[in-house]
Amino acid sequence: METTALRPDERARWERDGFFIVKRFIAPDRLLALTDRIVEIADDHHAGRDIGAAMPVFEGALADAPTPSGRLSKVFKLHRDEPLFNSIAVDEAVVSRVADLLRTEGHDVDCFLSQFIFKHPGALGQPWHQDSFYFRMTPPVQVGAWLAVTEAHLDNGPLWVVPGSHLEPIHETVTKDEREHANMFYVEIQGADTTNEVPVLLDPGDLLIFHSHLRHRSTDNNSSDDRAAMVLHYAAAGTTGVIAPNHDWMPVLRDRVAVT
């Protein structure tokens, strides 16, 4: 991993757009171990073996896939018990940037949520949303770090973002995603302008750093390629609150909270 702290151009992109990309953050040949471990976790879960704090979520549209990992959508809470994923969460080059963006003293930040996203061919995208819609915390701003484990190209369901939307408040006017097989927690922001949206195209090993108010979505994977990513969410140490939506049909996810 490269160890450069936050650079002036990254700060400028953050303040203007709400995100920036660190190219070649991890050498691509180091990424295979992440995917291999996710496959092991899926197999262990399927066999009823202990997987610690890891929490798999499966893709409804891929229920007929022949392997447990082929049915995976996401695995949450990996940084807690998994050394390989924890080593990324605590890496100096990530933490120093996050601490600078959150303007904390020293490196006084918490990684409160992690997830590995395994977007197989045929998997659904996620509608327009802001992460802070789900993260009901004080202070209200968090930082996401999205590591591309595979290439994210136009056909395999990349992220799309609205540059500058991080300056907006949390959008409370949302509708539940009613598509068949949609994740039960997916919502879609209604009425917000997306005319200047841009795709976030990443090579394996690239790292996207983004603001929790940034409006973003992903498209369906219409290719024959997986789109895998490791995502970490950070807050200033001492942050309080819950990972919780604001609607009766979305229960508070208390078992995912690890902000201390």
C-alpha positions in Angstrom: 0.0 0.0 0.0 1.2 3.5 -0.6 1.5 5.7 2.5 1.0 9.3 1.3 -1.3 11.3 3.6 -4.0 13.6 2.3 -2.7 15.7 -0.6 -3.8 19.2 -1.5 -5.5 18.0 -4.7 -7.4 15.3 -2.7 -8.6 18.0 -0.3 -9.7 20.2 -3.1 -11.6 17.4 -4.8 -13.2 16.5 -1.5 -14.4 20.0 -0.8 -15.6 20.5 -4.4 -17.0 17.1 -5.3 -17.3 15.1 -2.1 -15.0 12.3 -3.3 -11.6 11.5 -4.8 -9.8 8.4 -6.0 -6.4 7.1 -4.9 -5.1 5.2 -7.9 -3.2 1.9 -7.4 -3.7 2.0 -3.6 -3.1 -1.7 -3.3 -1.2 -3.8 -5.9 -3.7 -5.9 -7.8 -1.9 -9.2 -7.0 -2.7 -8.7 -3.3 -6.5 -8.6 -3.9 -7.0 -12.2 -4.7 -6.6 -13.1 -1.0 -9.6 -11.0 -0.1 -11.9 -12.8 -2.6 -10.5 -16.2 -1.5 -11.3 -15.5 2.1 -14.9 -14.3 1.2 -15.4 -17.6 -0.6 -14.2 -19.5 2.5 -16.6 -17.5 4.7 -19.5 -18.3 2.4 -18.7 -22.0 2.4 -18.3 -22.1 6.2 -21.6 -20.3 6.7 -23.3 -22.7 4.4 -21.8 -25.7 6.3 -22.9 -24.3 9.7 -19.4 -23.5 10.8 -18.5 -20.5 13.0 -17.7 -17.3 11.0 -17.3 -15.0 14.0 -18.8 -11.5 13.6 -19.1 -11.8 9.8 -22.7 -11.3 8.6 -23.5 -12.6 5.0 -26.4 -11.2 3.0 -27.5 -13.1 -0.1 -28.7 -11.9 -3.5 -32.3 -12.8 -4.1 -31.9 -12.7 -7.9 -29.1 -15.3 -7.7 -30.8 -17.8 -5.4 -30.2 -20.6 -7.9 -26.4 -20.1 -8.1 -24.6 -23.4 -7.6 -22.2 -22.2 -4.9 -22.7 -20.3 -1.6 -20.3 -17.5 -2.7 -22.2 -17.3 -6.0 -25.3 -16.3 -4.0 -23.6 -13.7 -1.9 -24.5 -10.0 -2.1 -22.5 -8.6 0.8 -20.6 -9.7 3.9 -20.8 -7.2 6.8 -18.5 -6.6 9.9 -15.4 -8.2 8.4 -13.0 -5.8 10.1 -13.8 -7.1 13.5 -12.5 -10.7 13.5 -10.8 -11.0 10.1 -7.1 -10.0 10.2 -6.9 -9.6 6.5 -9.7 -7.1 6.3 -8.8 -5.4 9.6 -5.3 -4.7 8.2 -6.9 -2.6 5.5 -9.2 -0.8 8.0 -6.3 0.3 10.2 -3.8 1.0 7.5 -2.0 4.3 8.0 -2.7 5.6 4.5 -6.4 5.2 5.0 -6.7 6.3 8.6 -4.5 9.4 8.1 -6.7 10.6 5.2 -9.9 9.9 7.1 -8.6 11.7 10.2 -7.7 14.7 8.2 -11.1 14.8 6.5 -12.9 14.5 9.8 -10.5 17.0 11.3 -9.9 14.8 14.4 -6.9 15.1 16.7 -4.3 12.6 15.8 -5.8 9.5 14.3 -8.7 9.4 16.6 -11.3 7.7 14.3 -13.4 4.6 14.4 -14.2 2.1 11.7 -17.8 1.4 12.6 -18.9 -0.7 9.6 -17.3 -2.8 6.9 -18.7 -4.8 4.0 -17.5 -6.8 1.1 -19.7 -6.4 -1.9 -19.8 -9.3 -4.3 -21.8 -8.1 -7.3 -22.1 -11.1 -9.5 -23.5 -11.1 -13.1 -27.2 -10.6 -12.8 -27.1 -8.8 -9.4 -29.2 -5.7 -8.9 -27.9 -2.3 -8.4 -28.8 0.1 -5.5 -31.0 3.2 -6.2 -30.0 6.8 -5.4 -29.2 7.2 -1.7 -26.9 8.8 0.9 -25.1 6.7 3.4 -26.0 9.2 6.1 -29.6 8.3 5.6 -28.7 5.1 7.3 -26.1 6.4 9.7 -28.1 8.4 12.3 -25.1 9.6 14.2 -23.6 12.6 16.0 -21.4 14.2 14.5 -23.4 13.7 11.3 -20.6 13.3 8.8 -18.8 10.0 8.1 -16.2 9.0 5.5 -16.4 5.9 3.2 -13.4 4.1 1.7 -14.3 1.9 -1.2 -11.5 -0.4 -2.4 -12.0 -1.9 -5.9 -11.1 -5.6 -5.7 -12.0 -6.1 -9.4 -12.4 -3.6 -12.2 -15.6 -1.5 -12.0 -16.6 -0.7 -15.6 -19.8 0.6 -17.2 -21.4 -2.8 -17.7 -20.8 -4.6 -14.4 -22.7 -2.2 -12.2 -20.3 0.6 -11.1 -21.1 3.4 -8.7 -22.6 6.7 -10.1 -22.3 9.8 -8.1 -23.5 13.4 -8.2 -20.5 15.6 -7.7 -21.1 18.4 -5.1 -24.2 16.7 -3.6 -22.2 16.1 -0.3 -23.1 19.8 0.5 -26.8 18.8 0.7 -28.6 17.8 3.8 -29.9 14.2 4.3 -32.8 13.7 1.9 -35.7 12.3 3.8 -38.1 12.1 0.8 -37.4 8.5 -0.2 -39.4 5.5 -1.4 -38.8 1.9 -0.6 -37.2 -0.1 -3.5 -40.1 -2.4 -4.6 -38.2 -4.3 -7.3 -38.4 -8.1 -7.0 -35.3 -9.4 -5.1 -34.3 -5.9 -4.0 -32.5 -5.7 -0.7 -35.0 -5.0 2.0 -33.1 -1.9 3.2 -32.8 -0.2 -0.2 -34.5 3.2 -0.7 -34.5 5.7 -3.5 -34.2 9.4 -3.1 -37.1 11.2 -4.9 -37.0 14.6 -6.7 -33.3 15.3 -6.5 -31.5 16.5 -9.7 -29.1 13.9 -11.1 -28.3 15.5 -14.5 -24.6 15.9 -13.7 -24.1 12.3 -12.5 -20.8 10.6 -13.4 -19.7 7.0 -13.2 -16.9 6.0 -10.9 -14.7 3.7 -13.0 -12.0 1.9 -11.0 -9.2 -0.4 -11.7 -8.4 -3.2 -9.3 -6.6 -1.7 -6.3 -8.0 1.8 -6.7 -9.5 3.4 -3.6 -12.5 5.8 -3.6 -12.9 8.1 -0.6 -16.3 9.7 -0.3 -18.5 11.8 1.9 -21.5 10.2 3.7 -23.9 12.8 2.2 -22.8 12.2 -1.4 -25.7 11.0 -3.5 -24.7 7.8 -5.2 -26.2 4.7 -6.8 -25.1 1.6 -8.6 -26.5 -0.1 -11.7 -27.3 -3.7 -12.4 -24.5 -6.0 -13.4 -25.3 -6.8 -17.0 -21.9 -8.2 -17.8 -20.2 -11.6 -17.3 -17.7 -10.0 -14.9 -17.9 -9.9 -11.1 -17.7 -6.4 -9.5 -16.2 -6.9 -6.1 -15.3 -4.2 -3.5 -14.3 -3.8 0.1 -16.0 -0.9 1.8 -15.1 0.7 5.1 -17.0 3.4 7.0 -15.3 5.7 9.5 -16.4 8.3 12.0 -14.7 10.5 14.5 -14.0 8.6 17.8 -16.7 9.3 20.3 -19.4 9.4 17.6 -22.8 8.2 19.0 -25.9 6.9 17.4 -27.1 3.9 15.5 -27.1 2.5 12.0 -30.8 3.1 11.5 -33.3 4.1 8.9 -36.2 6.4 9.5 -39.1 4.2 8.4 -41.1 1.6 10.2 -40.3 -1.0 7.6 -36.6 -0.7 8.3 -35.7 -1.9 11.8 -32.7 -0.4 13.6 -29.6 -2.5 12.9 -28.3 -2.5 16.4 -26.0 -5.5 15.9 -24.0 -3.7 13.3 -23.1 -0.7 15.4 -19.5 -0.5 16.6 -18.9 3.2 17.2 -17.1 3.7 20.5 
